[in-house]
Amino acid sequence: MTTAPSLCGGDKPSFSLVLLPKGFVIRPSPPWEGASRSHSLATALSAVAHLSHVYDQRWVELAHELLIMHSLPSALRAIEKAVPGGLKFNEGCCVVEVWDYRRCAARGLADVERITLRPSSASVRRDAEEEWNILRSTDPLADEEAETARRLGIESALLAATRKNLQLDSPEERGRASPG
């Protein structure tokens, strides 16, 4: 199992994405009781019982966000519904464990990888919009400028909560400090 470096601290997966030859399943982590890298495709198919999703245009978008951009996906609310107890976040990030059985014909085993998903500007904007709409419907302000200030305040708070820690030393100093 390869583990992507986590800049967000903690690496316990928040959910699992099981990629099968004809579709995929989003499950809590581990994806089934006793899940192991040594489990074959047949074991995975019987453990997940049925496909939740087929590979379609929505999959292409989800795959791009999760597997290529390593960003929190636009389908995050749907993923949260698939995971009992909700997703676990650490410093604005969550970890997904990907079990890829799509190209396992030769050995029958999954490639397993952990990916740290980070907020993107699109996900921060989407979350701010969602929070702003909730506040606007439950506690509306009469003044449009006040509504805009509230909206920007929410977005600012989300950005502040998910920004990376400040590194004060230069790359050269970090290189000298590491044993090697």
trRosetta pair geometry for C-beta under 8 A, 3 or more apart (Angstrom, degrees):
i j d omega theta_ij theta_ji phi_ij phi_ji
1 37 6.0 -130 -54 -75 97 136
1 112 4.5 -40 -112 94 91 110
1 113 7.1 176 -164 -88 70 33
1 114 7.1 50 167 -15 108 95
2 112 7.7 161 27 95 63 61
2 113 5.1 -9 65 -116 95 83
2 114 7.4 -150 100 27 55 72
3 6 7.7 -46 161 -26 102 98
3 11 6.1 37 -166 -177 127 148
3 113 7.7 172 -88 -159 30 56
3 114 4.7 3 -126 48 71 118
4 70 7.5 -158 162 -123 166 139
4 113 7.0 58 -31 174 96 96
4 114 5.9 -137 20 95 82 71
4 115 5.2 52 9 -115 145 48
4 116 5.6 -136 95 4 118 87
5 116 7.6 -61 96 5 42 134
6 9 6.5 -149 130 -8 113 7
6 10 6.7 -112 145 73 153 40
6 11 4.8 -152 -23 -84 151 94
6 93 7.5 168 -158 108 92 147
6 95 6.8 -34 -104 -84 127 120
6 116 4.7 144 -116 -71 76 141
7 93 7.7 112 73 -23 74 163
7 116 6.9 158 29 114 70 161
7 118 7.8 5 62 -82 110 130
7 164 6.5 -19 149 -125 130 109
8 90 5.2 122 142 96 101 90
8 91 4.3 -167 -158 68 81 113
8 92 6.8 -126 -132 63 123 68
8 93 3.3 -108 -82 39 170 137
8 116 5.7 168 18 -166 115 129
8 118 6.9 -175 -53 -95 127 89
9 90 5.2 -122 83 149 89 126
9 91 5.6 96 30 -4 106 129
10 90 4.2 149 43 -45 131 175
10 95 7.3 -137 119 -15 83 128
11 95 5.6 110 -159 -90 50 164
11 114 6.2 69 -180 143 103 153
11 116 7.5 -72 -119 -75 79 103
12 29 7.7 162 166 94 72 137
12 88 6.9 -15 93 86 105 149
12 95 6.6 145 82 52 31 134
13 16 6.3 53 147 -69 146 72
13 29 3.7 172 98 -120 117 174
13 30 8.0 88 63 -83 134 47
13 95 4.8 -105 -107 108 48 99
13 96 6.3 58 -148 -148 98 17
13 97 3.9 -38 -101 -24 155 105
13 114 6.1 -123 -76 -125 100 105
14 29 6.8 93 81 6 15 127
14 83 7.1 29 151 -169 78 166
14 87 4.5 43 171 -158 131 80
14 88 4.5 -156 -110 43 95 77
14 89 7.3 31 -95 -64 147 47
14 94 4.0 -24 -2 -175 154 114
14 95 5.6 134 -4 55 85 59
14 96 6.7 -46 53 -77 88 55
15 26 6.1 14 161 -176 130 90
15 27 6.8 158 -170 83 84 35
15 28 6.2 -77 -122 -120 70 33
15 29 5.7 -175 -139 -29 15 96
15 79 6.2 -179 54 175 170 107
15 82 7.2 77 -147 93 140 103
15 83 4.7 -90 -95 -84 116 138
15 87 6.3 -55 -25 -108 111 90
15 94 7.6 33 11 148 89 128
15 96 5.8 -20 72 -119 78 79
15 97 7.6 -153 104 28 35 77
16 26 7.3 160 84 -157 53 46
16 27 4.9 -21 64 69 103 87
16 28 6.9 26 13 108 96 22
16 29 4.5 131 -40 -91 94 77
16 30 6.5 47 -47 -162 147 35
16 31 4.0 -112 98 -68 154 92
16 35 7.9 6 -107 106 168 176
16 96 7.1 134 -114 -170 24 71
16 97 4.7 -32 -108 71 79 96
16 98 7.6 162 -161 -86 64 24
16 99 6.2 19 -177 -5 112 108
17 24 6.3 1 -177 -180 84 124
17 25 7.7 161 -156 82 42 47
17 26 5.8 -15 -104 -105 68 72
17 66 6.8 89 -41 162 168 158
17 96 5.6 24 -7 173 109 121
17 97 7.3 175 25 84 68 45
17 98 4.9 -17 67 -110 103 71
17 99 7.1 -179 88 27 50 68
18 24 6.3 162 83 -159 55 70
18 25 4.6 -7 56 58 108 95
18 26 7.9 -167 20 -78 75 24
18 27 6.3 18 -7 11 114 117
18 31 5.0 96 -55 -143 123 158
18 44 6.3 -180 -167 -171 130 120
18 48 6.0 -153 82 -74 157 150
18 99 4.6 -11 -115 65 71 113
18 101 7.2 14 -180 2 82 111
18 110 7.9 -66 -142 -116 79 150
19 24 5.0 -22 -107 -105 54 106
19 98 6.7 17 -9 -174 112 92
19 99 6.7 -177 24 90 70 56
19 100 4.5 1 56 -119 124 63
19 101 6.1 180 91 32 66 66
19 102 5.2 -44 135 -30 110 105
20 23 5.7 0 65 65 105 57
20 24 6.3 173 21 -91 77 44
20 25 7.1 42 -9 -3 116 95
20 41 7.4 119 -136 -153 85 96
20 44 6.9 -174 -95 121 104 123
20 45 6.8 106 -134 -88 137 83
20 48 7.6 -137 -49 55 138 151
20 51 6.6 -123 56 -100 137 103
20 101 5.3 2 -112 66 51 120
20 102 7.1 112 149 -73 11 68
21 41 7.6 37 -21 -157 107 137
21 101 6.7 -73 -36 113 71 94
21 102 5.8 135 -96 -125 50 57
22 51 6.6 -86 98 -73 92 155
22 54 7.0 -38 155 -130 75 82
22 55 7.5 -130 -179 2 36 103
23 51 3.6 59 84 -158 143 138
23 52 7.3 177 148 52 121 48
23 53 5.6 172 -172 91 103 49
23 54 4.6 -62 -102 -105 110 45
23 55 6.2 -143 -103 -23 51 73
24 51 7.2 65 38 -153 20 94
24 52 7.1 -50 101 57 54 91
24 53 5.3 -23 63 69 79 103
24 55 7.2 86 -10 -70 99 77
24 59 6.9 134 19 -128 126 119
25 31 7.2 101 98 -158 114 120
25 48 4.8 -177 13 -164 172 140
25 51 6.3 -127 -63 -139 92 48
25 52 4.7 109 -119 8 67 108
25 53 7.2 168 -84 23 37 84
26 52 6.3 -87 24 70 74 154
26 53 7.5 39 -9 1 94 126
26 79 5.5 -111 179 -128 154 79
26 82 4.4 67 100 112 109 159
26 83 7.3 -75 145 -50 99 89
27 31 4.3 92 73 -138 138 73
27 32 7.3 -13 154 -51 161 62
27 48 6.9 -116 -54 -118 142 102
27 82 7.0 -88 -88 153 28 109
27 83 7.6 104 163 -95 24 76
28 31 7.5 158 74 -108 48 35
28 83 5.1 121 -86 -141 74 78
28 84 6.0 -39 -61 36 135 83
28 85 7.5 61 -114 38 129 108
29 97 5.2 104 -121 22 127 126
30 33 7.4 119 80 -102 114 20
30 34 7.7 -151 94 48 149 14
30 35 3.9 -166 165 37 126 123
30 97 7.6 -47 -118 77 57 154
31 35 5.3 96 49 -88 77 157
31 44 7.6 18 104 -140 136 92
31 47 7.2 90 118 120 93 126
31 48 6.8 -27 158 -81 111 105
31 97 7.6 -133 -37 91 96 113
31 99 6.0 -80 -7 5 150 145
32 35 5.0 117 56 -65 70 100
32 44 7.6 177 7 -131 136 54
32 47 3.6 -26 -95 171 173 127
32 48 6.5 -110 -59 -63 121 63
33 47 7.9 -156 37 -150 64 114
35 39 6.4 -81 -152 6 58 148
35 47 7.3 130 -89 159 89 164
35 99 7.7 -86 -176 -82 132 151
36 39 5.1 121 63 -25 74 95
37 109 6.5 47 163 -177 71 119
37 110 6.7 -122 -144 64 61 89
37 112 5.3 -104 -105 3 97 139
38 109 6.6 -45 -133 -119 31 125
39 43 4.1 -114 -171 88 98 142
39 44 6.0 120 127 -53 115 80
39 47 7.6 3 176 -13 149 145
39 109 7.4 118 72 -129 39 78
39 110 7.4 5 75 5 82 109
40 43 4.9 106 54 5 69 99
40 44 7.1 -128 104 -2 41 88
40 108 4.4 -15 -138 154 98 113
40 109 6.5 -68 -104 -81 52 59
41 44 5.5 -54 -148 37 34 113
41 45 6.2 36 154 -21 68 105
41 101 4.8 129 -108 -166 94 131
41 104 5.8 164 -56 83 115 130
41 108 5.6 -111 2 -160 95 72
41 109 8.0 -128 -35 -81 74 19
41 110 7.6 131 -79 -58 68 81
42 45 5.8 -52 -146 35 29 111
42 46 6.5 21 158 -12 63 107
42 108 7.7 -14 0 -166 89 117
43 46 6.1 -61 -149 41 29 104
43 47 6.0 27 155 -21 66 113
44 47 5.7 -60 -143 38 28 111
44 48 6.2 9 167 -5 67 110
44 99 7.0 -176 -125 139 138 135
44 101 5.8 -157 63 -56 160 153
44 110 6.9 95 -61 -48 150 125
45 48 6.6 -63 -139 43 23 95
46 49 7.4 27 -179 -77 33 48
48 51 7.7 54 123 -83 122 41
51 54 6.7 68 138 -72 138 63
52 82 7.2 52 -160 -123 164 134
53 56 7.8 -114 176 18 90 97
53 58 7.6 -103 -162 91 126 117
53 59 6.5 151 144 -79 120 105
54 59 7.3 -103 109 -35 45 137
55 59 4.6 -109 -141 74 53 166
55 60 7.9 80 -177 -49 80 71
56 59 5.4 110 45 6 48 102
56 60 7.6 -91 115 -7 35 89
57 60 5.5 -46 -153 27 39 115
57 61 6.8 37 151 -14 66 101
58 61 5.8 -54 -155 37 37 111
58 62 6.2 35 150 -17 69 108
58 75 7.3 85 -179 -69 106 142
59 62 5.6 -56 -143 41 33 110
59 63 5.9 35 157 -22 68 107
60 63 5.9 -53 -143 37 25 111
60 64 6.4 29 154 -22 60 106
61 64 5.8 -54 -150 32 29 113
61 65 6.5 22 155 -13 64 107
61 73 7.9 110 131 -155 85 107
61 74 7.1 -41 150 39 122 120
61 75 7.8 115 105 -23 109 114
62 65 5.9 -60 -150 39 31 107
62 66 5.9 10 162 -3 69 115
62 73 5.5 26 -134 -143 71 148
62 75 5.6 -27 -97 23 107 137
63 66 6.2 -64 -134 49 26 98
63 67 5.0 -22 -171 24 68 121
63 68 7.1 58 138 -8 70 99
64 67 7.3 -44 -89 52 11 82
64 68 5.1 -35 -152 37 49 126
64 69 6.2 40 150 -7 67 108
65 68 7.6 28 -12 51 8 83
65 69 5.3 -43 -139 50 36 122
65 71 5.3 -85 -167 69 79 91
65 72 7.5 -41 167 101 117 22
65 73 4.1 117 107 -106 144 80
65 74 6.6 -156 -72 0 162 77
65 75 8.0 158 54 21 150 89
65 120 7.9 -110 -144 -5 94 143
66 69 7.6 43 9 54 12 79
66 70 7.2 34 -176 -104 32 34
66 71 7.7 -105 -81 55 31 51
66 73 5.7 -23 -54 -57 88 118
66 96 6.3 -32 -157 51 115 162
66 98 7.8 138 146 -80 121 124
66 115 6.8 105 173 92 78 149
66 117 6.7 -41 -128 -97 68 119
67 70 7.7 -1 -171 -67 8 61
67 98 7.0 86 -98 -101 98 159
67 115 7.1 -127 -111 -67 47 171
69 120 6.8 -1 155 -73 130 139
70 115 5.6 -136 -121 178 95 110
70 116 6.5 38 -177 80 118 59
70 117 5.9 -152 177 -109 61 50
70 118 6.3 38 126 17 91 90
71 117 6.2 63 166 -163 11 81
71 118 5.9 -52 -114 70 59 66
71 119 7.0 39 -158 -174 86 14
71 120 4.0 16 -154 -38 142 115
71 122 7.7 69 148 51 146 104
71 123 6.3 -171 165 -18 104 130
72 76 5.5 15 170 -80 97 134
72 93 7.9 -145 -57 -129 104 51
72 94 7.2 81 -100 29 98 101
72 117 5.1 107 -75 150 57 114
72 118 6.9 -103 -22 102 85 21
72 119 5.3 -10 11 -100 125 53
72 120 6.7 -152 41 5 77 82
72 123 4.4 90 75 -131 109 164
73 76 5.4 159 73 -56 70 73
73 79 6.9 98 58 -19 120 137
73 117 7.6 -55 -18 -153 74 142
73 123 7.8 75 62 -91 7 120
74 122 7.1 -48 -77 135 99 121
74 123 7.3 -138 -82 -92 55 79
74 126 6.6 -178 -126 -89 79 169
75 78 4.6 -41 179 40 89 119
75 79 6.0 96 120 -26 85 94
76 79 5.5 -56 -148 37 35 112
76 80 6.3 41 153 -24 68 102
76 87 7.6 -63 -170 -5 94 156
76 123 7.2 78 -24 -138 143 114
77 80 5.6 -49 -149 31 33 115
77 81 6.8 35 151 -21 62 101
78 81 5.8 -51 -155 31 35 113
78 82 6.9 31 149 -18 64 106
79 82 5.7 -59 -155 35 37 112
79 83 6.6 17 154 -8 69 112
79 87 6.9 41 116 -62 105 126
80 83 6.1 -71 -147 44 32 100
80 86 5.4 4 -158 -134 97 72
80 87 5.4 -80 -103 -13 82 101
83 86 6.3 73 96 -146 102 10
83 87 5.9 79 74 -68 149 65
87 94 5.1 -22 171 -118 117 161
88 94 6.1 132 79 -127 54 102
89 92 6.3 1 178 -123 119 11
89 93 6.5 141 -156 65 77 27
89 94 5.1 -65 -98 -65 63 93
90 93 6.0 -36 68 64 69 81
90 94 7.3 119 17 -94 72 49
91 162 7.3 113 155 -130 63 50
92 118 7.1 45 115 -150 99 67
92 119 5.3 -60 165 -11 114 119
92 161 5.7 139 -70 125 115 83
92 162 3.2 144 -146 -113 166 85
93 116 5.4 14 170 -179 135 97
93 117 6.0 161 -161 79 78 53
93 118 5.1 -29 -104 -96 106 61
93 119 7.4 -115 -82 -15 63 73
93 162 7.7 121 -45 -145 70 93
94 116 7.7 168 89 -153 26 58
94 117 5.3 -12 64 55 73 107
95 114 5.6 5 -178 -175 113 104
95 115 7.0 157 -155 78 64 39
95 116 5.4 -34 -98 -99 78 61
95 117 7.1 177 -95 11 23 80
96 114 7.2 164 83 -152 42 56
96 115 5.3 -15 60 60 91 93
96 117 5.9 54 -9 -28 106 117
97 112 6.7 -1 -180 -169 95 95
97 113 7.5 167 -156 85 53 37
97 114 5.2 -27 -101 -98 71 77
98 111 7.9 -5 111 103 95 82
98 112 7.0 164 84 -150 56 45
98 113 4.9 -12 57 61 104 87
98 114 7.5 177 15 -88 76 25
98 115 6.2 32 -13 -2 116 113
99 110 4.4 -3 -172 176 80 158
99 111 7.9 152 -158 74 38 45
99 112 5.5 -6 -104 -103 66 84
100 103 7.1 4 143 28 107 85
100 104 7.6 155 118 -44 67 107
100 110 5.7 135 60 -164 43 87
100 111 4.5 -20 61 58 108 93
100 112 7.5 -171 19 -76 75 35
100 113 7.4 11 -4 12 114 103
101 104 4.9 -58 -154 10 58 134
101 110 4.9 -53 -70 -95 75 89
103 111 7.6 7 62 -6 97 122
104 107 6.2 -79 -170 67 77 74
104 108 5.6 76 145 -138 105 11
104 109 5.7 -155 -156 61 125 31
104 110 6.0 -54 -76 -85 148 38
104 111 7.3 -158 -79 -16 100 77
105 108 7.3 14 -158 -70 18 56
118 162 7.5 129 -172 -180 81 112
119 123 4.8 -136 -152 83 75 122
119 124 5.3 79 164 -56 126 89
119 127 7.9 -54 -136 3 124 139
119 158 7.6 -162 -172 162 164 100
119 162 4.5 -9 30 -177 138 159
120 123 4.8 94 46 7 74 98
120 124 7.1 -138 91 -3 38 86
121 124 5.8 -53 -146 38 33 111
121 125 6.2 34 154 -19 65 108
122 125 5.7 -56 -147 39 29 111
122 126 6.2 31 154 -20 65 108
123 126 5.5 -51 -142 38 33 113
123 127 6.2 32 157 -17 65 106
124 127 5.9 -55 -145 39 29 108
124 128 6.2 29 155 -19 64 108
124 155 6.5 88 151 -152 99 79
124 158 4.9 155 -151 122 91 125
124 159 5.8 62 -162 -74 150 74
124 162 6.8 -140 -89 43 115 146
125 128 5.8 -55 -144 37 28 111
125 129 6.2 32 154 -22 63 107
125 155 6.9 18 -105 -123 52 118
126 129 5.7 -55 -149 35 28 114
126 130 6.4 30 152 -20 63 106
127 130 5.6 -52 -148 35 32 113
127 131 6.3 29 156 -15 66 106
127 158 5.7 150 93 -129 123 152
128 131 5.9 -56 -147 40 31 108
128 132 6.0 32 154 -21 65 110
128 151 6.7 88 158 -172 107 72
128 154 4.7 140 -146 112 85 104
128 155 3.8 22 -119 -82 159 77
128 158 5.5 -122 -68 10 94 146
129 132 5.7 -56 -143 38 27 112
129 133 6.3 29 156 -20 63 106
129 151 7.9 28 -99 -150 49 108
130 133 5.9 -55 -150 34 27 110
130 134 6.7 27 153 -18 62 104
131 134 5.7 -54 -152 34 33 112
131 135 6.3 28 153 -14 67 107
131 154 5.0 -175 94 -165 128 142
131 158 7.9 178 11 -55 147 125
132 135 5.8 -56 -146 41 31 108
132 136 5.9 34 154 -24 66 109
132 147 8.0 90 -170 -178 108 82
132 150 6.7 133 -128 116 92 97
132 151 4.5 35 -117 -111 143 84
132 154 5.6 -158 -64 38 88 156
133 136 5.6 -51 -139 36 29 114
133 137 6.4 22 161 -14 63 107
134 137 6.2 -64 -151 39 26 103
134 138 6.2 2 161 0 65 115
135 138 6.2 -69 -137 49 28 95
135 139 5.6 -45 -171 52 70 97
135 150 6.5 -144 115 157 146 135
135 154 7.6 -158 3 -67 146 141
136 139 7.7 -70 -103 66 12 55
136 140 5.6 45 -172 -102 56 75
136 141 7.8 -72 -120 17 68 78
136 147 6.7 52 -106 -141 106 112
137 140 7.2 22 -106 -58 13 93
140 147 7.9 -11 -161 -92 67 114
141 146 4.3 -119 154 102 148 122
141 147 5.1 -171 62 -64 114 77
141 150 6.6 159 -2 -17 143 142
142 146 7.6 43 60 43 53 134
143 146 3.9 77 80 6 107 110
143 147 6.9 -174 95 -11 57 81
144 147 5.5 -51 -150 34 36 114
144 148 6.4 37 151 -19 67 103
145 148 5.6 -52 -148 36 34 112
145 149 6.3 35 152 -19 66 105
146 149 5.6 -51 -145 37 33 113
146 150 6.3 37 152 -22 64 103
147 150 5.6 -52 -149 33 31 113
147 151 6.4 32 152 -20 64 105
148 151 5.6 -53 -148 35 32 113
148 152 6.3 28 155 -13 66 106
149 152 5.9 -56 -145 41 30 108
149 153 6.1 36 153 -25 64 108
150 153 5.6 -56 -149 35 29 116
150 154 6.6 31 153 -21 64 102
151 154 5.9 -53 -153 31 31 110
151 155 6.6 25 152 -13 64 106
152 155 5.6 -55 -146 41 35 110
152 156 6.0 39 153 -23 67 107
153 156 5.6 -52 -143 37 29 114
153 157 6.4 31 156 -20 63 105
154 157 5.8 -55 -150 35 30 110
154 158 6.5 28 153 -17 64 106
155 158 5.7 -55 -149 37 32 111
155 159 6.3 32 154 -17 66 106
156 159 5.8 -55 -147 38 30 110
156 160 6.2 30 155 -19 65 108
157 160 5.7 -54 -144 38 30 111
157 161 6.2 29 156 -19 64 109
158 161 5.8 -58 -146 37 29 110
158 162 6.4 2 163 1 64 115
159 162 6.4 -76 -145 48 26 94
159 163 6.2 42 159 -50 67 100
160 163 6.1 -37 -141 2 28 114
167 174 7.8 -13 -175 -62 126 133
169 173 4.0 -112 -180 87 111 133
169 174 5.6 135 107 -52 119 80
169 177 7.5 22 147 -13 164 141
170 173 4.9 98 53 6 74 101
170 174 7.2 -138 96 -3 41 86
171 174 5.6 -55 -148 37 36 112
171 175 6.3 39 153 -22 67 105
172 175 5.6 -54 -150 35 32 113
172 176 6.5 28 154 -16 65 105
173 176 5.8 -54 -146 37 33 108
173 177 6.2 32 155 -22 66 109
174 177 5.7 -57 -145 36 31 111
174 178 6.7 30 157 -24 64 103
175 178 6.3 -55 -152 26 29 107
